[in-house]
Amino acid sequence: MKVFRAIVGWVTPLVILAMGVAAFAMLGRQAPPERRTAERPSAALVRTAEVTAETDGLTLRLDGTVVPLREVTLAAEVPGRVRHKTEACEAGRFVAQGTLLFEIDPRDYELDVARLERELTQARLSIEEVDEEIAQNATAGDLAGRQLDLARREVRRLDALKAGRIVTETEHDRAVRDELAATTSLTNLQGQARVLRKRRNRLEEAQALASTMLDKARLDLSRTRVVAPADGIVVEEHVEQDSFVSKGMPLVTIEDTSAAEVRTSLQMDEVARVWRSASIADAPGAAHALPDAPATVVFTIGGHTYEWDGVLSRQEGRGLDEKTRTLPCRVRVAAPTRTRAMDRYGVPLQQLPPGAPRALMRGMFVQVRVHVASPHPLVSIPEEALRPSGDVWLMRDDRLVIVRPKPVQVADGRVLFESEASGLEAGDRVVVSQLSHPHEGMAVAEAAGTVATPAAAGGLDGEDAT
């Protein structure tokens, strides 16, 4: 039994092994199943969009803050007691140009005006008196001249008679004395005439001085009424009624609302585009000037957009900001109350919706769109067509062309390029869908449902197209 068990222990594994080898041999003789090879498409299906020509130039998009055009602090130009302060002179109130704000007690200045008017009248009367004296002097001078002529003729006649011993020496001397007296009288009258003319000149100067002082008194009297120099909002009031104010003392601060400005900054490449958009006249200060460029100020609130027309008018300061390396500048809005309302799609509304801002207000954080002309033709493509690597895939003659142009601007889902520098032309087709392993010259074909607008985003990738 022991021998039998030993034989069975050795033979059984060998039998099992032989059976496994036989089964493996039988399975290896079966023919492999038939394999089908999928036909690869000759071209990858893609979605494309059209390259569009941009004829409206370039729009620079900036952020800015509304600031007042100017703040005017009105001060007392004459001293006195504030007799009246109007209701319009309160912080936050709007005042129109010429509105009375303060009235300083004018009685002292009215008395000065009356006194100087009388002094001016006296000076005028004194001149009239001198004119009368001058006229009398002229008449007396004419008479004295005639008398001198007679005396001289008498002396010449007696000189001839004296030679013939017809008249005595006494008569001749008396004639000579009469001539001398007439000469003296005429000389005195001529001297008086010169004195009267100088006196008249002095009185004329006194009259002019009185007139100047009267004008100054009237000016001081007019300055007792403090009025608003322009349309604006009272920002701060400094004095109350019955207060005594001295000359130069601040009374009220008014913010001018006839126009508004937006403080913004331009990067240097944007400044260069503004410079290229218009020529600057060769005039003093032209090197530090910006050409006027039309702009639109945009403010968004409550699902609506509001716009105002403006002009990029000037740079603020002399150079670049050392911290931001940008050029501070100002956009002037000539009519801050002319508000245009837009819906969310950019369509103008006929009426302002409730709650719309009626005007630009200081402190508003707004967007500024500066419109500049481009010296080179511009084209645009959907933003989806610009790959993360900066490549743009073009479909030309059913082949893929890969270019890497330099964008000019990315805004509103569109990417702008200069046509000549980028190699993109209006009418070209750009690929907006994805491709697996794209390479230059690969065959591509437009998929059904291709669109030519920014809505072409989404697209098919290479595997889906296959």
Secondary structure by P-SEA (a helix, b strand, c coil): caaaaaaaaaaaaaaaaaaaaaaaaaaaaccccbbbbbbcccbbbbbbbbbccccccbbbbbbbbbbbcbbbbbcccccccccccccccccccccccccccccccaaaaaaaaaaaaaaaaaaaaaaaaaaaaaaaaaaaaaaaaaaaaaaaaaaaaaaaaaaaccccaaaaaaaaaaaaaaaaaaaaaaaaaaaaaaaaaaaaaaaaaaaaaaaaaaaaaaaccccccccccccccccccccccccccccbbbbbccbbbbbbcccaaaaaaaaaaccccccccccccccbbbbbbbbbcccbbbbbbbcccccccccccccccbbbbbbbbccccbbbbbccccccccccccccccccccccbbbbbbbbbbcbbbbbccccccccccbbbbbcccbbbbbbbbbccccccbbbbccccccccccbbbbcccccccccccbbbbcccccccccccccccccccc
